[in-house]
């Protein structure tokens, strides 16, 4: 390639993009890729293969020649199935032709929602620790992320009063992701109702990322949109990746007020056009015949959850018991290490990959995220290695403390 001394690529990159921090999760994935013999508890992905009947539906669709575009909104049959699912599981009523859009995973749904509603300078309230994409997407839309810290003392649920304290005339949107990544927290009924009152009082919108809604251990799934007066104020983003073990299919959906959805479709049709028809056919099969698969996977996750929490507590780590998703978020303060030091040294010394808590925001410092979406055999070995590591650094921390 010829070299042009006058060409300076950095001049052409948007300052917003230039200043974005790379994902803390991806950085550790790269470290794992270059280290042999690693057990990874870092990936937020089910270890189950997509159920056979869902894969077979895709194969049959390909054999029958389903390789064309669909409507921008997605296949009508799939949208009707999503509407039935939301009504039967969450008590929500959405018109499949006016209020549901099939997307490239819940990630596109989140991106569309923020791009649709944000003007430059609009503020977005984000309880954290939180999924790593919310703040960068807000910034890319010209918005201003406003962090709402959560604490283990409150089971990582946002305090409605703390939300209210951060509301200004520029506040437009509140993002809620429960069950939560990375903490596994869920919102109890009182907290949900109190947040709903704040939302109504200040005339806010809510982006409810409910991709983990089905992975809940303390009761049936609940949607924020099901609260009185909240459905019209809520943009509901969800999908098939976590509950149906369909991460690589990249298929999700967004449900919202007809006017909000029509605006989102404008962006979707110019940037994506439509989700792949093969993935849509698989998603249709998942909704029609796959709910039993969810029940089986949740049972397996629940066994692992109880094992991991028990083992982490036994080795001296203060560990909040997650009520949803497939993550634990233990405190590692007894080791005297920061989150990044812990994760980097654990990877180097014991070949176990976890994600430092500060990758999910300042409130995550002093914690690590471990995914228990992995086999029991690997999980047991990883816990044994973590126990050795924790014992070693806890002793060192005590020795330093006592001079």
C-alpha positions in Angstrom: 0.0 0.0 0.0 1.4 3.4 -1.0 2.2 5.8 1.8 0.8 9.3 1.6 2.6 11.5 4.0 -0.2 14.0 4.0 -2.8 11.5 5.0 -3.6 11.6 8.8 -6.4 9.1 9.5 -7.0 10.5 13.0 -8.2 13.7 11.5 -11.2 11.9 10.0 -12.3 10.1 13.1 -15.2 11.7 15.0 -14.0 13.0 18.4 -16.8 11.2 20.1 -15.7 7.9 18.7 -12.0 8.7 19.4 -12.8 9.3 23.0 -14.9 6.1 23.5 -13.2 3.7 25.9 -12.8 0.1 24.5 -15.0 -2.4 26.2 -13.5 -3.8 29.4 -15.1 -7.2 28.6 -13.6 -7.4 25.2 -10.1 -6.6 26.5 -10.2 -9.6 28.7 -11.6 -11.8 25.9 -8.5 -10.8 23.9 -6.3 -11.8 26.8 -8.1 -15.2 27.1 -7.6 -15.8 23.4 -3.8 -15.6 23.8 -3.6 -17.8 26.9 -3.7 -21.6 26.7 -5.7 -23.8 29.2 -8.0 -21.0 30.4 -11.4 -21.7 31.9 -13.5 -18.7 31.0 -16.2 -17.4 33.4 -16.2 -14.2 31.5 -18.5 -14.8 28.5 -22.1 -13.7 28.9 -23.3 -16.5 26.7 -25.3 -19.7 27.4 -23.1 -22.8 27.2 -26.1 -24.7 25.8 -26.3 -25.2 22.1 -29.5 -23.8 20.5 -32.1 -26.6 20.9 -32.3 -29.1 18.0 -35.8 -28.3 16.9 -35.0 -24.6 16.5 -31.9 -25.4 14.5 -33.9 -27.8 12.4 -36.5 -25.1 11.7 -33.8 -23.0 10.2 -32.4 -25.8 8.1 -35.8 -26.6 6.7 -36.4 -22.9 5.9 -33.2 -22.8 3.9 -34.1 -26.0 2.1 -37.4 -24.5 1.2 -35.7 -21.4 -0.2 -36.3 -18.9 2.5 -33.4 -16.7 1.7 -35.1 -13.4 0.8 -35.8 -10.1 2.5 -38.7 -9.7 4.8 -40.8 -6.7 5.7 -38.7 -4.0 7.5 -40.8 -4.9 10.6 -40.0 -8.6 10.3 -42.1 -11.6 9.3 -45.8 -11.0 10.2 -46.0 -14.6 11.7 -43.1 -13.8 14.0 -44.5 -10.5 15.2 -47.8 -12.1 15.9 -45.9 -14.8 17.9 -44.0 -12.2 19.9 -47.3 -10.4 20.6 -48.9 -13.6 21.9 -45.8 -14.4 24.0 -45.7 -10.9 25.6 -49.4 -11.2 26.4 -49.3 -14.7 27.8 -46.0 -14.3 29.8 -46.2 -10.7 30.9 -49.8 -9.6 30.5 -48.8 -7.0 27.8 -50.9 -6.2 24.8 -49.1 -5.0 21.7 -50.4 -4.7 18.1 -48.1 -6.9 16.0 -48.3 -4.6 13.0 -47.9 -1.3 14.8 -45.9 -1.9 18.0 -43.4 -4.7 17.4 -40.2 -4.5 15.3 -37.9 -7.5 14.8 -34.2 -6.5 15.3 -30.7 -7.7 15.1 -30.7 -8.9 18.7 -31.7 -6.8 21.6 -28.5 -4.7 21.0 -30.0 -3.2 17.9 -33.3 -2.5 19.8 -31.3 -0.6 22.4 -29.4 1.4 19.8 -32.6 2.2 17.8 -34.4 3.4 21.0 -31.6 5.7 22.0 -31.0 7.1 18.4 -34.8 7.7 18.1 -35.4 9.7 21.2 -32.2 11.5 22.0 -31.3 15.0 21.0 -27.8 16.4 21.7 -27.5 17.2 25.3 -30.4 15.0 26.5 -29.6 13.2 29.7 -30.0 9.4 30.2 -30.2 8.0 33.7 -28.3 4.7 33.9 -28.2 2.6 37.1 -24.8 1.0 37.4 -23.0 -1.4 37.4 -24.6 -1.8 34.0 -24.1 -3.5 30.7 -21.2 -2.0 28.9 -23.0 -0.6 25.8 -25.5 1.8 27.4 -23.1 4.7 28.0 -21.2 4.5 24.7 -24.4 4.4 22.6 -25.8 7.3 24.6 -22.6 9.3 23.8 -22.7 8.3 20.1 -26.3 9.7 20.0 -25.1 13.0 21.5 -26.7 12.2 24.8 -25.2 12.6 28.3 -25.1 9.5 30.5 -25.9 10.1 34.1 -24.8 7.3 36.4 -27.1 6.2 39.3 -24.9 4.1 41.6 -26.3 1.0 43.2 -24.9 -0.9 46.2 -24.7 -4.4 47.5 -26.4 -3.2 50.7 -29.6 -2.6 48.6 -29.2 -5.8 46.6 -27.9 -3.7 43.6 -31.4 -2.2 43.1 -31.5 1.5 42.2 -32.8 3.7 45.0 -35.7 5.7 43.6 -34.7 8.7 45.6 -31.2 8.6 44.1 -32.8 8.5 40.6 -34.9 11.5 41.5 -31.9 13.5 42.8 -30.2 13.2 39.4 -33.2 14.3 37.3 -32.7 17.7 35.6 -34.7 19.6 32.9 -32.6 17.8 30.3 -33.4 14.3 31.6 -35.4 12.3 29.0 -34.8 8.6 29.6 -34.2 6.0 32.3 -32.5 2.7 31.3 -33.5 -0.4 33.3 -31.9 -3.8 32.8 -33.4 -6.3 35.2 -32.6 -9.1 35.7 -29.3 -7.3 35.7 -26.0 -7.8 33.9 -23.6 -7.9 35.7 -25.0 -8.3 39.2 -27.9 -10.7 38.7 -30.2 -8.4 40.6 -33.9 -8.1 40.1 -36.3 -5.3 41.0 -38.8 -6.1 43.8 -42.3 -4.9 43.5 -42.0 -1.9 45.9 -38.9 -0.6 44.1 -40.6 -1.0 40.7 -43.6 0.9 41.8 -41.5 3.7 43.3 -39.5 4.0 40.2 -42.7 4.1 38.1 -44.0 7.0 40.2 -40.8 9.0 39.6 -41.0 8.3 35.9 -44.6 9.5 35.8 -43.9 12.6 38.0 -41.1 13.8 35.7 -42.6 12.7 32.4 -39.8 10.4 31.5 -39.4 7.5 29.0 -38.0 4.1 30.1 -35.9 1.8 28.0 -36.4 -1.6 29.6 -33.8 -4.1 28.4 -35.4 -7.3 29.4 -33.2 -9.8 27.6 -32.8 -11.8 30.8 -36.4 -11.7 31.8 -37.0 -15.4 31.5 -33.9 -16.2 33.6 -35.3 -15.5 37.0 -35.1 -17.8 40.1 -37.4 -16.1 42.5 -40.7 -16.2 40.6 -42.2 -15.7 37.2 -40.8 -13.1 34.8 -42.1 -9.5 35.2 -41.9 -6.6 32.8 -41.6 -3.0 33.9 -44.1 -2.2 31.1 -46.8 -4.2 33.0 -47.0 -1.6 35.8 -50.0 0.7 35.7 -49.4 3.6 33.2 -45.9 2.3 32.2 -46.5 0.5 28.9 -46.9 3.6 26.8 -43.8 5.1 28.5 -41.7 2.0 28.1 -39.6 0.9 25.1 -39.2 -2.8 25.7 -36.1 -4.4 24.2 -35.6 -8.1 24.3 -34.7 -11.1 22.2 -33.8 -14.8 22.0 -30.1 -14.8 22.8 -30.1 -15.6 26.5 -33.3 -17.6 27.2 -33.2 -19.7 24.1 -29.4 -20.0 23.8 -29.5 -18.2 20.4 -26.7 -15.6 20.8 -25.2 -16.2 17.3 -28.5 -15.9 15.6 -28.6 -12.2 16.3 -32.4 -12.0 16.6 -34.4 -9.8 18.9 -37.3 -7.3 19.0 -38.5 -4.0 20.3 -42.1 -3.2 21.5 -43.2 0.3 22.0 -46.0 2.9 21.5 -47.0 3.1 17.8 -45.5 6.5 17.2 -42.2 5.6 18.9 -42.0 2.4 16.9 -42.7 4.1 13.6 -39.8 6.4 14.2 -37.5 3.5 15.1 -38.5 1.8 11.8 -37.3 4.8 9.9 -33.7 4.2 11.2 -34.0 0.4 11.0 -35.0 0.5 7.3 -32.1 2.6 6.3 -29.4 0.9 8.3 -30.4 -2.7 8.6 -33.4 -3.2 6.3 -34.5 -6.4 8.1 -33.3 -9.2 10.3 -32.1 -12.3 8.5 -35.1 -14.4 7.5 -33.4 -17.7 8.6 -33.0 -16.3 12.1 -36.6 -15.1 12.1 -37.8 -18.6 11.1 -35.8 -20.1 14.0 -37.2 -17.5 16.4 -40.7 -18.4 15.4 -40.0 -22.0 16.2 -38.5 -21.0 19.5 -41.7 -19.1 20.5 -44.1 -21.8 19.3 -42.4 -24.8 20.7 -39.4 -23.8 22.8 -40.7 -22.5 26.2 -40.0 -26.0 27.7 -36.3 -25.6 26.7 -36.2 -22.4 28.8 -37.5 -24.3 31.9 -34.8 -26.9 31.6 -32.0 -24.4 31.1 -33.2 -22.3 34.1 -33.1 -25.4 36.3 -29.5 -26.1 35.3 -28.5 -22.5 35.9 -30.2 -22.5 39.2 -28.1 -25.5 40.4 -24.9 -23.8 39.3 -26.0 -20.5 40.9 -26.4 -22.1 44.3 -23.1 -24.0 44.0 -21.1 -20.9 42.9 -22.6 -18.6 45.6 -21.9 -21.2 48.3 -18.4 -21.9 47.2 -17.5 -18.2 46.9 -18.8 -17.5 50.3 -17.0 -20.5 51.8 -13.7 -19.1 50.4 -14.3 -15.8 52.2 -15.8 -13.6 49.5 -18.9 -11.6 50.3 -21.2 -12.7 47.5 -24.7 -11.3 46.8 -27.1 -14.0 45.8 -28.3 -13.3 42.3 -32.0 -13.6 41.6 -31.7 -13.7 37.8 -29.5 -13.9 34.7 -26.4 -16.2 35.0 -23.9 -14.0 36.7 -22.5 -13.7 40.3 -20.8 -10.4 41.4 -18.7 -11.2 44.5 -16.8 -8.6 46.4 -13.0 -9.2 46.3 -12.0 -6.6 48.9 -10.6 -9.2 51.3 -7.8 -9.8 48.8 -6.5 -6.2 48.9 -6.6 -6.2 45.1 -8.4 -3.9 42.7 -10.9 -5.4 40.3 -8.5 -5.2 37.4 -5.5 -6.5 39.4 -7.6 -9.5 40.6 -8.8 -10.4 37.1 -5.4 -10.0 35.5 -3.5 -11.9 38.2 -6.2 -14.7 38.3 -5.8 -15.2 34.6 -2.1 -15.2 34.7 -1.6 -17.3 37.8 -4.5 -19.7 37.8 -5.8 -19.5 34.2 -9.3 -18.5 35.1 -11.0 -15.6 33.2 -13.4 -13.3 35.0 -14.4 -9.7 34.2 -13.3 -6.9 36.5 -16.3 -5.1 38.1 -15.2 -1.7 37.0 -15.8 -2.6 33.4 -19.5 -2.1 34.2 -19.0 1.3 35.9 -17.5 2.9 39.0 -19.8 1.1 41.3 -18.4 -2.2 40.2 -14.9 -1.4 41.6 -14.1 -4.0 44.2 -16.1 -6.7 42.5 -15.7 -9.2 39.7 -18.3 -10.7 37.4 -18.3 -14.5 37.0 -20.7 -16.2 34.5 -21.9 -19.6 35.6 -23.1 -20.4 32.1 -20.5 -23.2 31.7 -20.4 -26.9 32.4 -20.4 -28.1 36.0 -17.1 -29.8 35.5 -15.3 -26.7 34.3 -17.2 -24.6 37.0 -15.9 -26.8 39.8 -12.3 -26.7 38.5 -12.5 -22.9 38.1 -13.8 -22.5 41.6 -11.0 -24.7 43.0 -8.5 -22.4 41.2 -10.2 -19.2 42.5 -10.1 -20.6 46.0 -6.4 -21.1 45.9 -5.9 -17.7 44.5 -8.2 -16.0 47.1 -6.5 -17.8 50.0 -3.1 -16.7 48.8 -3.9 -13.0 48.4 -6.1 -12.9 51.5 -3.1 -14.1 53.5 -0.9 -11.4 51.9 -3.5 -8.7 52.6 -3.6 -9.7 56.2 0.2 -9.8 56.5 0.4 -6.3 55.0 -2.4 -5.0 57.3 -0.5 -6.3 60.4 2.8 -4.9 59.3 
